[in-house]
């Protein structure tokens, strides 16, 4: 049987031979495929791990004793905390936060989901400190703690925010 020829004189049933592709084109195609696969892998790692990072954010607060560095006063202005006596917070794995509020010891329950936090009103000891600055700071701190609805944690600090995204508390690890 004779192959049909087109007007240019070439066989019309000839399919392009895969081995006839230029090796440089093959390498270029393989590079693009490798880049696309690598990009897919990176996206999978990022998007699959984000829920895990969020879920473990609350657990990252535990195991560290925190000292208050700054807080929102009655007017909402962030001011440095008095360092002596230090205000502290310890978040336990059983859902309790406790520490020293400047004059009284306190304890409250908390729960986290992703970067959200809910803290119950704190129960405190009933010591009255004569220094009004300490008592004012303690009251502001305990109120800020209760108003906190979101948090962010890094190696250097723990920050808590109110429902409008305004910073309330900044802690540093002890």
C-alpha positions as CSV (number, residue, x, y, z in Angstrom):
1,X,0.0,0.0,0.0
2,X,1.3,3.4,-0.9
3,X,1.3,6.3,1.5
4,X,-0.6,9.4,0.4
5,X,1.4,12.5,-0.1
6,X,0.1,16.0,0.4
7,X,0.9,19.0,-1.8
8,X,4.3,19.5,-0.3
9,X,5.3,15.9,-1.1
10,X,5.4,14.6,2.5
11,X,3.5,11.6,3.9
12,X,0.2,12.7,5.4
13,X,0.0,9.7,7.7
14,X,3.3,10.4,9.5
15,X,2.7,11.3,13.1
16,X,5.4,13.2,14.8
17,X,7.9,10.8,16.4
18,X,8.1,11.5,20.2
19,X,11.9,10.9,20.0
20,X,12.1,13.6,17.3
21,X,11.3,16.3,19.9
22,X,14.4,18.4,20.5
23,X,16.1,17.4,23.8
24,X,16.3,21.1,24.8
25,X,12.5,21.3,24.6
26,X,12.2,18.1,26.7
27,X,14.4,19.6,29.4
28,X,12.4,22.8,29.3
29,X,9.2,21.0,29.6
30,X,10.5,18.9,32.5
31,X,11.7,22.0,34.3
32,X,8.2,23.6,34.1
33,X,6.6,20.4,35.3
34,X,9.1,20.2,38.2
35,X,8.4,23.8,39.2
36,X,4.6,23.2,39.0
37,X,4.9,20.1,41.2
38,X,7.1,22.0,43.7
39,X,4.6,24.8,43.8
40,X,1.8,22.4,44.5
41,X,3.8,20.8,47.3
42,X,4.5,24.1,48.9
43,X,0.8,25.1,48.7
44,X,-0.2,21.7,50.2
45,X,2.2,22.1,53.1
46,X,1.1,25.6,53.9
47,X,-2.7,25.1,53.6
48,X,-2.7,21.7,55.3
49,X,-0.6,22.9,58.2
50,X,-2.4,26.2,58.9
51,X,-5.3,24.5,60.8
52,X,-2.7,22.6,62.8
53,X,-0.8,25.8,63.7
54,X,-4.1,27.5,64.7
55,X,-5.2,24.5,66.8
56,X,-1.9,24.5,68.6
57,X,-1.8,28.2,69.2
58,X,-3.6,27.9,72.6
59,X,-1.3,25.1,73.6
60,X,1.7,27.3,72.9
61,X,0.6,29.6,75.9
62,X,1.0,26.7,78.3
63,X,4.3,25.6,79.7
64,X,5.5,29.3,79.9
65,X,5.1,31.7,82.8
66,X,4.2,35.1,81.5
67,X,4.9,38.5,83.0
68,X,2.8,41.5,82.1
69,X,4.8,44.1,80.1
70,X,2.1,46.6,79.2
71,X,-1.7,46.9,79.5
72,X,-4.6,49.2,78.5
73,X,-5.5,51.5,81.4
74,X,-9.1,52.7,82.1
75,X,-8.9,55.1,79.2
76,X,-7.7,52.4,76.8
77,X,-4.2,53.7,76.5
78,X,-1.4,51.1,76.5
79,X,1.0,51.8,79.3
80,X,3.9,50.0,80.8
81,X,3.1,47.7,83.7
82,X,4.8,48.4,87.1
83,X,7.5,45.8,87.4
84,X,7.6,45.5,91.1
85,X,5.4,43.7,92.0
86,X,5.3,41.9,88.7
87,X,1.9,40.8,87.3
88,X,2.0,37.2,86.1
89,X,-0.1,34.7,84.2
90,X,0.3,31.0,83.9
91,X,-2.0,29.2,81.4
92,X,-2.4,25.5,82.4
93,X,-3.4,22.7,80.1
94,X,-6.6,22.1,82.1
95,X,-8.1,25.5,81.0
96,X,-7.1,27.6,84.0
97,X,-5.1,30.8,84.0
98,X,-3.7,32.0,87.3
99,X,-1.1,34.3,88.7
100,X,-0.4,37.4,90.7
101,X,-2.3,40.6,89.7
102,X,-0.1,43.1,91.6
103,X,-1.8,42.9,95.0
104,X,-3.9,39.7,94.8
105,X,-3.5,36.2,93.5
106,X,-6.2,35.4,90.9
107,X,-7.5,32.4,89.0
108,X,-9.9,32.1,86.0
109,X,-10.9,29.6,83.4
110,X,-10.1,30.1,79.7
111,X,-10.6,28.3,76.4
112,X,-9.1,28.8,73.0
113,X,-10.1,28.0,69.5
114,X,-7.7,29.0,66.7
115,X,-6.6,32.5,67.8
116,X,-9.7,33.2,69.8
117,X,-9.7,33.2,73.6
118,X,-12.5,33.4,76.2
119,X,-11.5,34.1,79.8
120,X,-14.0,34.0,82.7
121,X,-14.1,36.7,85.4
122,X,-11.2,36.1,87.7
123,X,-11.6,35.0,91.3
124,X,-9.1,36.8,93.5
125,X,-7.8,36.8,97.0
126,X,-9.1,39.8,99.1
127,X,-6.0,41.7,100.0
128,X,-6.2,45.5,99.9
129,X,-3.0,47.3,98.9
130,X,-2.5,50.8,100.2
131,X,-0.7,52.0,97.0
132,X,-3.5,53.2,94.7
133,X,-1.4,52.8,91.6
134,X,-1.1,49.1,92.3
135,X,-4.8,48.6,92.9
136,X,-5.7,50.6,89.7
137,X,-3.3,48.5,87.7
138,X,-4.7,45.3,89.1
139,X,-8.3,46.3,88.4
140,X,-7.4,47.4,84.8
141,X,-5.4,44.2,84.2
142,X,-8.2,41.9,85.4
143,X,-10.7,43.7,83.3
144,X,-8.4,43.6,80.2
145,X,-7.9,39.9,80.8
146,X,-11.7,39.3,80.8
147,X,-12.2,41.5,77.7
148,X,-9.6,39.6,75.7
149,X,-11.1,37.7,72.8
150,X,-8.1,37.2,70.5
151,X,-4.4,36.5,71.0
152,X,-1.2,36.2,69.1
153,X,1.9,34.4,70.4
154,X,5.5,34.6,69.3
155,X,8.8,33.5,70.9
156,X,9.2,36.9,72.5
157,X,5.6,37.8,73.6
158,X,2.0,37.0,74.1
159,X,-0.5,39.7,73.0
160,X,-4.2,39.9,73.7
161,X,-6.8,42.0,71.9
162,X,-10.4,43.1,72.4
163,X,-13.2,42.4,70.0
164,X,-12.3,45.5,67.9
165,X,-8.7,44.3,67.5
166,X,-7.3,46.9,69.9
167,X,-4.4,45.6,72.0
168,X,-5.1,45.1,75.7
169,X,-2.3,43.1,77.2
170,X,1.3,42.3,76.3
171,X,3.2,39.6,78.2
172,X,6.8,38.4,78.0
173,X,8.1,35.0,79.0
174,X,9.6,34.9,82.5
